Amino acid sequence: MAIGLKRGLSPAKTTLANGSVLLVQPTAMAPAVTIECSFAAGSLFDPTGLPGVGQMVGRVLERGTLRRPASVIAEELDERGVALRVTTTRHGLSVSCTCLSEDFPAVLPILLDVARRPAFPESEIEQPRAETITALRQDDDNPAVRAVDSVAELIYGADHPYARKAKGNLAAVERLGRADLISFHEKWVRPSTLVLAVVGDVDPAAALELAGQELEDWSAPTAEHVPVPAPPVAKCRRVARVEMPGKAQADIAYGFNTIRRLDPRYYAYWMMNNVLGQFGLGGRLADNIRERQGMAYYIYSTFDPSVGEGPLLVRAGVDPVNVSRTIDAIDEEVRRLAAGPTPAEVSETCEYLVGAIPRFLETNYGIAAFLQTVERYGLGADYDQRLPGLIRSVTIDEVRAAAAEVLNPDLAAVAVAGPIAPEFNLSRV
């Protein structure tokens, strides 16, 4: 465990009458405190026809509240050496920071004010809008981003929320206004979806009391549940080619839909992906395709289950002349692992993942993120202590079954973005 956590995590927890969950984990790493305030209010909740609102809310959130103009927020934080970090993901919006322990009583009310009462002043919207438009145009010129966006659409279908661009599109971002930001915030940033994690050199009882005082007067109806639809069942191999002449390399995204985070097969899938494209310098994929054959600048796989069925993706950057050969090699490694990992691979992966757990908890930020995940998925207060056993209990047969369930090249989604080479034959992939 991390310094100050020799006996594992044991956060103090309170649930307020309005549904807000407060978690406080004391640590002895440094005289500092990390605060992370998270809501179920990500891009999944963008209104139909206006993608990107959630991301824009995150960009404008700290630019003034109903109680503090942006200049006052900046001054109050700067004099304490504190920088707020606002993050918007597919499922969540969070506001976080780290401050000195002595500044915690002053900083927490500011952070919660930013989260609860943003003013979204008209004068503060245009710069984030311009930044978002620039980011969208940069994405459109980035083969890696284009490949991932294309493979997501192949896996999920264009209308699925996991296939939508989190930043939205140019047309939507250009027309969204202050009223859209206010509407999104009022609908989704509610106390019923708030998890506040406080980690560091702090007294739990005092921290819970202060947070309760700041939040107990906040009332709003419980936010509605937004289900994540299951993706379509793959019945064949699907291929997309995004032509981007003039680029130095082609990027490949190759993937499958898998399972939800709470699926009991999660740990077997996690281990299977580690064997495929994570272990050591990049698992089987990197060992063969990058190290032995020298075909890829980079290659690895990711496994990202969530509230909905998340993807397993293979990512690779290659010389355009090597696209077909690289995809053939990915097919071969996927096919080989589908037949089952070796006992040594399962054993080594198990010890690697168990050994990595303390690294999750090396910092206050890491602990706060871990506590947020545990709370969101209802994994239990002792999850950090049970996790090694959950990993070690996975059998080789379970990993073999996970690989056989998902790793079928004939059902893969394959997207390539970049320049066209004469050697590239779309019909072969």
NUGU-424083 format. One record per residue (C-alpha): residue number from 0; x negated, y negated, z negated. Coordinates in nm, 2 decimals, decimal comma, padded with zeros to 4 digits. Example, Ala and Ser with C-alpha at 12.3 -4.5 7.8 and 13.67 -1.06 7.14 Angstrom:
// residues 2
0_-01,23_00,45_-00,78
1_-01,37_00,11_-00,71
// end
This chain:
// residues 429
0_00,00_00,00_00,00
1_-00,10_-00,36_00,03
2_-00,28_-00,55_-00,24
3_-00,03_-00,61_-00,53
4_00,20_-00,33_-00,41
5_00,03_-00,02_-00,55
6_00,36_00,13_-00,65
7_00,55_00,04_-00,34
8_00,81_-00,22_-00,27
9_01,07_-00,30_-00,54
10_01,25_-00,61_-00,43
11_01,50_-00,78_-00,66
12_01,83_-00,80_-00,47
13_02,15_-01,00_-00,50
14_02,45_-01,02_-00,27
15_02,65_-01,35_-00,31
16_03,03_-01,37_-00,29
17_03,00_-01,51_00,07
18_02,81_-01,20_00,18
19_02,46_-01,34_00,19
20_02,19_-01,09_00,08
21_01,89_-01,23_-00,11
22_01,57_-01,02_-00,15
23_01,27_-01,12_-00,36
24_00,95_-00,92_-00,36
25_00,67_-01,05_-00,58
26_00,31_-00,99_-00,47
27_-00,03_-01,08_-00,60
28_-00,21_-01,14_-00,26
29_-00,24_-01,52_-00,29
30_-00,08_-01,82_-00,46
31_00,16_-01,84_-00,17
32_00,52_-01,75_-00,08
33_00,67_-01,64_00,26
34_01,04_-01,72_00,32
35_01,23_-01,56_00,60
36_01,59_-01,65_00,66
37_01,75_-01,42_00,92
38_02,10_-01,41_01,08
39_02,26_-01,16_01,32
40_02,28_-01,44_01,59
41_02,06_-01,36_01,88
42_02,10_-01,37_02,25
43_02,33_-01,06_02,24
44_02,60_-01,31_02,12
45_02,56_-01,56_02,41
46_02,90_-01,64_02,55
47_03,00_-01,49_02,88
48_02,88_-01,71_03,17
49_02,64_-01,91_02,96
50_02,33_-01,70_02,88
51_02,05_-01,87_02,69
52_02,26_-02,05_02,44
53_02,11_-01,85_02,15
54_01,76_-01,92_02,26
55_01,83_-02,29_02,29
56_01,99_-02,30_01,95
57_01,66_-02,17_01,81
58_01,46_-02,44_02,00
59_01,67_-02,73_01,87
60_01,75_-02,59_01,52
61_01,48_-02,78_01,33
62_01,52_-03,11_01,51
63_01,73_-03,27_01,25
64_02,01_-03,17_01,01
65_02,32_-03,34_00,88
66_02,12_-03,43_00,57
67_01,77_-03,49_00,71
68_01,66_-03,64_01,04
69_01,38_-03,46_01,23
70_01,13_-03,72_01,11
71_01,21_-03,66_00,74
72_01,19_-03,28_00,79
73_00,85_-03,32_00,95
74_00,72_-03,55_00,68
75_00,84_-03,33_00,39
76_00,68_-03,02_00,54
77_00,36_-03,18_00,67
78_00,27_-03,32_00,33
79_00,28_-02,97_00,20
80_00,10_-02,81_00,49
81_00,40_-02,61_00,60
82_00,52_-02,53_00,95
83_00,86_-02,38_01,02
84_00,88_-02,09_01,27
85_01,21_-02,04_01,44
86_01,25_-01,71_01,63
87_01,54_-01,58_01,84
88_01,55_-01,22_01,95
89_01,81_-01,00_02,12
90_01,99_-00,95_01,79
91_01,88_-01,22_01,55
92_01,78_-01,57_01,47
93_01,53_-01,64_01,19
94_01,37_-01,94_01,03
95_01,05_-01,87_00,83
96_00,75_-02,03_00,68
97_00,48_-01,98_00,42
98_00,41_-02,24_00,15
99_00,21_-02,26_-00,17
100_00,38_-02,11_-00,47
101_00,40_-02,46_-00,64
102_00,59_-02,59_-00,33
103_00,84_-02,31_-00,31
104_01,12_-02,50_-00,51
105_01,09_-02,79_-00,26
106_01,05_-02,60_00,06
107_01,33_-02,34_00,02
108_01,61_-02,61_00,03
109_01,46_-02,76_00,34
110_01,44_-02,43_00,52
111_01,80_-02,34_00,43
112_01,92_-02,69_00,52
113_01,77_-02,64_00,87
114_01,94_-02,30_00,91
115_02,28_-02,41_00,77
116_02,33_-02,77_00,89
117_02,16_-02,85_01,22
118_02,28_-03,17_01,37
119_02,17_-03,08_01,73
120_02,13_-03,45_01,81
121_02,17_-03,53_02,18
122_01,83_-03,70_02,19
123_01,66_-03,38_02,08
124_01,81_-03,14_02,34
125_01,64_-03,26_02,67
126_01,29_-03,17_02,58
127_01,37_-02,81_02,47
128_01,59_-02,78_02,78
129_01,29_-02,89_03,00
130_01,06_-02,64_02,81
131_01,31_-02,36_02,87
132_01,34_-02,44_03,24
133_00,96_-02,44_03,27
134_00,94_-02,11_03,09
135_01,20_-01,96_03,32
136_01,01_-02,07_03,63
137_00,69_-01,93_03,48
138_00,87_-01,60_03,42
139_00,99_-01,60_03,78
140_00,63_-01,62_03,89
141_00,50_-01,35_03,65
142_00,49_-01,00_03,80
143_00,49_-00,83_03,46
144_00,81_-01,02_03,35
145_00,98_-00,96_03,68
146_00,91_-00,59_03,66
147_01,05_-00,55_03,31
148_01,36_-00,76_03,40
149_01,42_-00,54_03,70
150_01,37_-00,21_03,52
151_01,61_-00,33_03,25
152_01,88_-00,39_03,51
153_01,82_-00,05_03,66
154_01,85_00,12_03,32
155_02,14_-00,07_03,18
156_02,33_-00,23_03,47
157_02,34_-00,60_03,54
158_02,63_-00,67_03,30
159_02,49_-00,50_02,99
160_02,36_-00,74_02,72
161_02,02_-00,56_02,72
162_01,97_-00,64_03,09
163_02,04_-01,01_03,05
164_01,75_-01,25_03,03
165_01,73_-01,38_02,67
166_01,63_-01,72_02,79
167_01,93_-01,74_03,03
168_01,90_-01,86_03,38
169_01,84_-02,20_03,54
170_02,20_-02,28_03,62
171_02,32_-02,20_03,26
172_02,04_-02,38_03,09
173_02,08_-02,69_03,30
174_02,45_-02,72_03,22
175_02,47_-02,63_02,85
176_02,53_-02,91_02,61
177_02,54_-03,01_02,25
178_02,89_-02,87_02,21
179_02,77_-02,53_02,32
180_02,50_-02,52_02,06
181_02,74_-02,63_01,79
182_02,99_-02,37_01,89
183_02,73_-02,09_01,89
184_02,60_-02,19_01,55
185_02,94_-02,22_01,39
186_03,05_-01,88_01,52
187_02,74_-01,67_01,45
188_02,52_-01,84_01,19
189_02,73_-01,75_00,89
190_02,66_-01,65_00,54
191_02,80_-01,30_00,60
192_02,51_-01,22_00,83
193_02,23_-01,39_00,63
194_01,95_-01,19_00,49
195_01,70_-01,41_00,30
196_01,37_-01,25_00,21
197_01,12_-01,42_-00,03
198_00,78_-01,25_-00,07
199_00,48_-01,37_-00,26
200_00,36_-01,52_-00,59
201_00,70_-01,61_-00,72
202_00,92_-01,52_-01,02
203_01,21_-01,30_-00,88
204_01,47_-01,43_-01,12
205_01,38_-01,80_-01,06
206_01,38_-01,75_-00,68
207_01,71_-01,57_-00,68
208_01,87_-01,85_-00,90
209_01,73_-02,12_-00,67
210_01,85_-01,95_-00,35
211_02,19_-01,88_-00,50
212_02,23_-02,24_-00,59
213_02,15_-02,35_-00,24
214_02,38_-02,09_-00,07
215_02,67_-02,03_-00,31
216_02,88_-02,32_-00,18
217_02,86_-02,20_00,18
218_03,18_-02,04_00,29
219_03,29_-01,92_00,63
220_03,49_-01,63_00,77
221_03,30_-01,31_00,82
222_03,14_-01,30_01,16
223_03,30_-01,07_01,41
224_03,13_-00,74_01,50
225_02,99_-00,73_01,85
226_02,94_-00,37_01,96
227_02,65_-00,28_02,20
228_02,80_-00,07_02,48
229_02,62_00,26_02,57
230_02,42_00,24_02,89
231_02,53_00,44_03,19
232_02,41_00,79_03,21
233_02,13_00,82_03,46
234_02,21_01,06_03,74
235_01,92_00,99_03,97
236_01,59_00,81_04,01
237_01,64_00,44_04,06
238_01,37_00,21_04,22
239_01,34_-00,16_04,26
240_01,07_-00,36_04,44
241_01,02_-00,73_04,37
242_00,80_-00,88_04,65
243_00,56_-01,15_04,52
244_00,30_-01,21_04,79
245_-00,03_-01,37_04,69
246_-00,06_-01,22_04,34
247_-00,38_-01,05_04,24
248_-00,21_-00,74_04,09
249_00,11_-00,54_04,09
250_00,29_-00,46_03,77
251_00,49_-00,15_03,71
252_00,77_-00,09_03,46
253_00,89_00,27_03,44
254_01,14_00,38_03,19
255_01,44_00,55_03,04
256_01,72_00,47_02,80
257_01,68_00,66_02,47
258_01,86_00,64_02,13
259_01,97_00,40_01,87
260_01,75_00,32_01,57
261_01,97_00,51_01,32
262_01,98_00,83_01,53
263_01,83_01,11_01,32
264_01,60_01,19_01,61
265_01,42_00,85_01,58
266_01,11_00,99_01,41
267_01,06_01,26_01,67
268_01,10_01,01_01,95
269_00,86_00,77_01,78
270_00,60_01,04_01,76
271_00,66_01,15_02,12
272_00,61_00,80_02,25
273_00,29_00,77_02,04
274_00,15_01,07_02,22
275_00,25_00,94_02,56
276_00,12_00,59_02,55
277_00,01_00,46_02,21
278_-00,23_00,69_02,02
279_-00,59_00,58_02,02
280_-00,66_00,36_02,33
281_-00,32_00,43_02,49
282_-00,22_00,80_02,46
283_-00,21_01,04_02,75
284_-00,13_00,76_02,99
285_-00,44_00,55_02,93
286_-00,67_00,85_02,89
287_-00,58_00,98_03,23
288_-00,48_00,68_03,44
289_-00,71_00,41_03,31
290_-01,01_00,59_03,16
291_-01,05_00,90_03,38
292_-00,90_00,78_03,71
293_-00,97_00,40_03,67
294_-00,65_00,30_03,85
295_-00,49_00,07_03,59
296_-00,61_-00,26_03,44
297_-00,37_-00,17_03,15
298_-00,12_00,10_03,08
299_00,08_00,19_02,77
300_00,43_00,28_02,66
301_00,67_00,13_02,42
302_00,98_00,27_02,23
303_01,23_00,01_02,12
304_01,55_00,15_01,97
305_01,78_-00,10_01,81
306_02,15_-00,15_01,73
307_02,21_-00,01_02,08
308_02,02_00,25_02,28
309_01,68_00,11_02,33
310_01,44_00,18_02,62
311_01,12_00,38_02,64
312_00,91_00,19_02,89
313_00,58_00,26_03,05
314_00,40_-00,07_03,15
315_00,10_-00,08_03,39
316_-00,09_-00,34_03,58
317_-00,28_-00,22_03,89
318_-00,45_-00,31_04,21
319_-00,17_-00,32_04,48
320_-00,34_-00,04_04,67
321_-00,30_00,18_04,37
322_00,07_00,14_04,31
323_00,19_00,47_04,46
324_-00,10_00,67_04,31
325_-00,03_00,52_03,97
326_00,34_00,60_03,98
327_00,26_00,96_04,09
328_00,02_00,98_03,79
329_00,28_00,85_03,55
330_00,53_01,10_03,69
331_00,28_01,38_03,62
332_00,20_01,27_03,26
333_00,57_01,23_03,19
334_00,64_01,58_03,34
335_00,36_01,73_03,14
336_00,47_01,59_02,81
337_00,83_01,69_02,88
338_00,69_02,05_02,86
339_00,58_01,97_02,50
340_00,29_01,81_02,31
341_00,01_02,02_02,16
342_-00,01_02,10_01,79
343_-00,32_01,88_01,76
344_-00,14_01,58_01,92
345_00,15_01,61_01,68
346_-00,08_01,65_01,38
347_-00,30_01,36_01,47
348_00,00_01,14_01,56
349_00,16_01,22_01,23
350_-00,15_01,11_01,03
351_-00,20_00,81_01,25
352_00,15_00,68_01,19
353_00,14_00,75_00,82
354_-00,20_00,58_00,79
355_-00,06_00,28_00,97
356_00,22_00,22_00,72
357_00,00_00,01_00,48
358_-00,09_-00,22_00,77
359_00,28_-00,31_00,79
360_00,26_-00,44_00,44
361_-00,08_-00,61_00,44
362_00,07_-00,96_00,45
363_00,37_-01,14_00,29
364_00,50_-01,19_00,65
365_00,47_-00,82_00,72
366_00,66_-00,73_00,40
367_00,93_-00,99_00,47
368_00,99_-00,84_00,82
369_00,99_-00,49_00,68
370_01,25_-00,58_00,41
371_01,46_-00,75_00,68
372_01,46_-00,43_00,89
373_01,54_-00,21_00,59
374_01,83_-00,43_00,50
375_01,97_-00,46_00,85
376_01,97_-00,09_00,91
377_02,06_00,02_00,56
378_01,75_00,23_00,52
379_01,74_00,21_00,14
380_01,53_00,02_-00,11
381_01,27_00,30_-00,14
382_01,23_00,34_00,24
383_00,86_00,25_00,23
384_00,80_00,53_-00,02
385_01,01_00,78_00,18
386_00,87_00,69_00,52
387_00,55_00,90_00,51
388_00,76_01,21_00,42
389_01,01_01,14_00,70
390_00,72_01,13_00,95
391_00,55_01,44_00,81
392_00,87_01,63_00,81
393_00,90_01,61_01,19
394_00,82_01,95_01,35
395_00,65_02,01_01,68
396_00,97_02,16_01,81
397_01,16_01,84_01,73
398_00,90_01,63_01,92
399_00,91_01,88_02,21
400_01,29_01,85_02,21
401_01,27_01,47_02,22
402_01,03_01,48_02,51
403_01,25_01,73_02,70
404_01,56_01,52_02,64
405_01,43_01,19_02,79
406_01,11_01,25_03,00
407_01,25_01,35_03,34
408_01,08_01,17_03,63
409_01,38_01,25_03,85
410_01,59_01,02_03,62
411_01,34_00,75_03,57
412_01,40_00,38_03,65
413_01,09_00,24_03,83
414_01,03_-00,13_03,91
415_00,73_-00,28_04,08
416_00,66_-00,65_04,11
417_00,37_-00,80_04,31
418_00,22_-00,81_04,66
419_00,29_-00,54_04,91
420_00,00_-00,31_05,01
421_00,00_-00,11_05,33
422_-00,05_00,20_05,12
423_00,27_00,14_04,92
424_00,55_00,36_05,03
425_00,88_00,29_04,85
426_01,03_00,61_04,96
427_00,77_00,81_04,76
428_00,84_00,65_04,43
// end
